[in-house]
């Protein structure tokens, strides 16, 4: 499960294929056996959690069902093992010796908690047939980072919760993380949140317009009502004045004026 979470659930292996390019000659694969040359059976052969090789024949790899150094004409350029309780000591000790003997230029190990490998992130570079540790630096946010000359990428153990971390891959030129499914999901979430915020603003603006229209209608109704009251008052005043004139006329008539 750790292997799946670190390399596949996030889409890292798929996006490494896209990032590195040249799928006709570049191999990015996992969990297939690795051997120097043909041999009966595959018992005891190593199956790296991640294997990357440039200038090779991916079709031959698929046909063979594994990576044969004699068939490809060169060892893989990069292998990685993700820590598990069952393989931890083998990853750190035996595989380190075996991968160096096969001539693999870089061997990396990642352990999401550091519980099994002892290091959360570690890498080795082949120098004169022996592995020498690749420097790992701690960043201000607590992440651990090392540079892979073979991939021209920074590998980074990034804290996700407590002491648990997730493997990241960073372009040294841009400083940006190469795209992953997590990045795509985050982008979709950002887009969705922006859309929801825009819709909320539009609804608020519409509600504001409706309220303004309602206030305008109320003000207009109040003006109409006030005008009606004024007209009624004028009519009552005219009626009262007419009645007074009638009374004055009747009074003059009675007086014989």
C-alpha positions as CSV (number, residue, x, y, z in Angstrom):
1,X,0.0,0.0,0.0
2,X,2.9,2.4,0.7
3,X,4.3,1.9,-2.7
4,X,0.8,2.5,-4.2
5,X,0.3,5.6,-2.2
6,X,3.7,7.2,-2.9
7,X,4.0,6.4,-6.6
8,X,0.6,5.6,-8.1
9,X,-2.3,7.0,-6.1
10,X,-1.0,10.5,-6.8
11,X,-0.3,9.7,-10.4
12,X,3.4,10.4,-10.0
13,X,4.5,7.4,-12.2
14,X,2.2,8.4,-15.0
15,X,3.1,12.1,-14.9
16,X,6.8,11.2,-14.8
17,X,6.3,9.5,-18.1
18,X,4.7,12.7,-19.5
19,X,7.4,14.9,-18.0
20,X,10.4,12.9,-19.1
21,X,8.9,12.4,-22.6
22,X,10.2,10.2,-25.5
23,X,8.0,7.2,-24.6
24,X,9.5,5.3,-27.6
25,X,12.9,5.2,-25.8
26,X,12.2,6.1,-22.2
27,X,11.0,3.5,-19.8
28,X,9.1,4.4,-16.5
29,X,7.8,1.3,-14.9
30,X,7.4,-0.6,-11.6
31,X,7.2,-4.1,-10.1
32,X,8.7,-6.0,-13.0
33,X,11.8,-8.1,-12.4
34,X,15.3,-6.8,-13.1
35,X,18.2,-9.1,-14.1
36,X,21.6,-8.8,-15.8
37,X,20.9,-11.5,-18.4
38,X,18.6,-14.4,-19.3
39,X,18.2,-17.0,-16.6
40,X,15.8,-19.8,-15.8
41,X,12.9,-18.5,-13.7
42,X,12.6,-15.2,-11.9
43,X,12.9,-16.4,-8.3
44,X,15.1,-14.1,-6.2
45,X,15.1,-11.3,-8.8
46,X,14.6,-7.8,-7.6
47,X,11.4,-5.9,-8.6
48,X,12.1,-2.2,-8.1
49,X,9.1,-0.1,-7.0
50,X,10.1,2.4,-9.7
51,X,12.6,1.9,-12.6
52,X,13.5,4.6,-15.1
53,X,15.7,4.0,-18.1
54,X,16.6,6.3,-21.0
55,X,17.6,5.2,-24.6
56,X,16.2,1.7,-24.2
57,X,13.6,-0.4,-26.0
58,X,10.3,-0.4,-24.0
59,X,8.7,-2.9,-26.5
60,X,11.4,-5.5,-25.7
61,X,10.9,-4.9,-22.0
62,X,7.2,-5.6,-22.4
63,X,7.8,-8.7,-24.6
64,X,10.3,-10.1,-22.1
65,X,8.2,-9.3,-19.0
66,X,11.2,-7.7,-17.3
67,X,14.3,-5.6,-17.7
68,X,17.3,-7.5,-19.0
69,X,20.5,-5.5,-19.0
70,X,22.1,-7.6,-21.8
71,X,19.0,-7.1,-23.9
72,X,18.7,-3.4,-23.4
73,X,22.4,-2.8,-23.6
74,X,22.7,-0.9,-20.4
75,X,21.4,-0.9,-16.8
76,X,18.5,1.2,-15.7
77,X,19.4,4.8,-15.0
78,X,17.3,5.1,-11.8
79,X,15.6,2.8,-9.4
80,X,13.6,3.5,-6.2
81,X,12.3,1.4,-3.4
82,X,9.5,2.5,-1.1
83,X,9.8,1.3,2.5
84,X,7.7,-1.5,3.9
85,X,8.1,-3.6,7.0
86,X,8.9,-6.7,5.0
87,X,11.6,-5.2,2.8
88,X,13.2,-2.5,4.9
89,X,16.5,-4.1,5.7
90,X,16.8,-5.6,2.2
91,X,16.2,-2.2,0.7
92,X,18.9,-0.5,2.8
93,X,21.5,-3.3,2.7
94,X,21.3,-6.0,0.1
95,X,19.7,-4.1,-2.7
96,X,22.2,-1.3,-2.3
97,X,25.0,-3.8,-3.0
98,X,23.2,-5.6,-5.8
99,X,22.1,-2.4,-7.6
100,X,25.6,-1.1,-7.5
101,X,26.9,-4.3,-8.9
102,X,24.5,-4.0,-11.8
103,X,25.9,-0.6,-12.5
104,X,22.7,1.4,-11.8
105,X,23.7,5.1,-11.6
106,X,21.2,6.1,-8.9
107,X,19.4,4.2,-6.2
108,X,16.8,6.1,-4.1
109,X,14.7,5.1,-1.1
110,X,11.7,6.8,0.4
111,X,10.0,6.0,3.7
112,X,6.9,8.0,4.5
113,X,7.7,8.0,8.3
114,X,11.4,7.0,8.5
115,X,10.3,4.1,10.6
116,X,11.6,1.3,8.3
117,X,14.6,2.7,6.4
118,X,15.8,5.0,9.2
119,X,15.7,7.9,6.7
120,X,12.6,9.4,5.2
121,X,14.5,10.2,2.0
122,X,17.8,8.8,0.8
123,X,19.7,8.5,-2.5
124,X,22.9,7.0,-3.7
125,X,25.0,7.9,-6.7
126,X,27.4,5.3,-8.3
127,X,31.0,6.5,-8.2
128,X,33.7,4.1,-9.3
129,X,31.5,1.1,-8.8
130,X,30.4,2.1,-5.3
131,X,27.4,4.0,-4.1
132,X,28.0,7.3,-2.4
133,X,25.2,9.1,-0.5
134,X,23.5,12.0,-2.3
135,X,23.2,15.1,0.0
136,X,19.8,15.6,1.5
137,X,18.9,19.0,2.8
138,X,16.1,20.0,5.2
139,X,14.0,22.9,4.0
140,X,12.5,25.6,6.3
141,X,9.1,23.9,6.2
142,X,10.6,20.6,7.4
143,X,10.6,18.9,4.0
144,X,13.6,16.9,2.9
145,X,15.1,17.3,-0.5
146,X,17.8,15.8,-2.7
147,X,18.8,16.4,-6.3
148,X,18.8,13.6,-8.9
149,X,21.3,14.4,-11.7
150,X,19.9,11.5,-13.7
151,X,16.4,12.9,-13.8
152,X,17.3,16.5,-13.4
153,X,14.7,16.7,-10.7
154,X,14.5,17.4,-7.0
155,X,13.0,14.6,-5.0
156,X,11.3,15.9,-1.9
157,X,9.7,14.2,1.2
158,X,6.9,16.6,2.1
159,X,5.1,16.4,5.4
160,X,1.4,15.8,5.1
161,X,0.4,15.0,8.7
162,X,2.4,14.5,11.8
163,X,5.6,12.7,10.8
164,X,4.1,11.2,7.7
165,X,5.2,12.5,4.3
166,X,4.5,12.2,0.6
167,X,7.0,12.0,-2.2
168,X,7.2,15.1,-4.5
169,X,9.1,15.8,-7.8
170,X,10.3,19.3,-8.5
171,X,11.7,21.0,-11.6
172,X,15.0,22.7,-10.6
173,X,14.6,25.4,-13.3
174,X,11.0,26.5,-12.4
175,X,10.9,25.4,-8.8
176,X,7.5,24.0,-9.6
177,X,6.1,20.5,-8.8
178,X,5.7,18.4,-11.9
179,X,1.9,17.8,-12.5
180,X,0.3,15.0,-10.6
181,X,-3.3,13.9,-10.0
182,X,-3.1,15.8,-6.6
183,X,-2.2,18.9,-8.5
184,X,-5.0,18.4,-11.0
185,X,-7.5,17.8,-8.2
186,X,-6.2,20.9,-6.4
187,X,-6.6,22.9,-9.6
188,X,-10.1,21.5,-10.1
189,X,-10.9,22.4,-6.5
190,X,-9.6,25.9,-7.0
191,X,-11.5,26.3,-10.2
192,X,-14.7,24.9,-8.5
193,X,-14.3,27.2,-5.5
194,X,-13.7,30.2,-7.8
195,X,-16.8,29.2,-9.8
196,X,-18.9,28.8,-6.6
197,X,-17.6,32.2,-5.3
198,X,-18.5,33.8,-8.6
199,X,-22.0,32.3,-8.6
200,X,-22.4,33.4,-5.0
201,X,-21.4,36.9,-5.9
202,X,-23.8,36.9,-8.9
203,X,-26.6,35.7,-6.6
204,X,-25.8,38.4,-4.1
205,X,-25.7,41.0,-6.9
206,X,-29.0,39.7,-8.2
207,X,-30.5,39.8,-4.7
208,X,-29.2,43.4,-4.3
209,X,-30.8,44.4,-7.6
210,X,-34.1,42.7,-6.6
211,X,-34.1,44.5,-3.3
212,X,-33.3,47.8,-5.0
213,X,-36.1,47.3,-7.4
214,X,-38.5,46.4,-4.6
215,X,-37.5,49.6,-2.7
216,X,-38.0,51.6,-5.9
217,X,-41.5,50.0,-6.3
218,X,-42.3,50.7,-2.7
219,X,-41.2,54.3,-3.1
220,X,-43.2,54.7,-6.3
221,X,-46.3,53.2,-4.6
222,X,-45.8,55.6,-1.7
223,X,-45.6,58.6,-4.1
224,X,-48.8,57.4,-5.9
225,X,-50.6,57.0,-2.6
226,X,-49.4,60.4,-1.4
227,X,-50.6,62.0,-4.7
228,X,-53.9,60.2,-4.3
229,X,-54.2,61.6,-0.7
230,X,-53.4,65.1,-2.0
231,X,-56.0,64.8,-4.8
232,X,-58.6,63.6,-2.3
233,X,-57.7,66.5,0.0
234,X,-58.0,69.0,-2.8
235,X,-61.3,67.5,-3.8
236,X,-62.6,67.7,-0.3
237,X,-61.4,71.3,-0.1
238,X,-63.2,72.2,-3.4
239,X,-66.3,70.4,-2.2
240,X,-66.3,72.3,1.1
241,X,-65.7,75.6,-0.7
242,X,-68.6,74.9,-3.0
243,X,-70.9,74.0,-0.1
244,X,-69.9,77.3,1.6
245,X,-70.9,79.2,-1.5
246,X,-74.2,77.5,-1.6
247,X,-74.9,78.3,2.0
248,X,-74.0,82.0,1.5
249,X,-76.3,82.2,-1.5
250,X,-79.1,80.5,0.4
251,X,-78.5,83.0,3.3
252,X,-78.7,86.0,1.0
253,X,-81.9,84.7,-0.6
254,X,-83.6,84.3,2.8
255,X,-82.5,87.8,3.8
256,X,-84.0,89.1,0.6
257,X,-80.8,90.5,-0.5
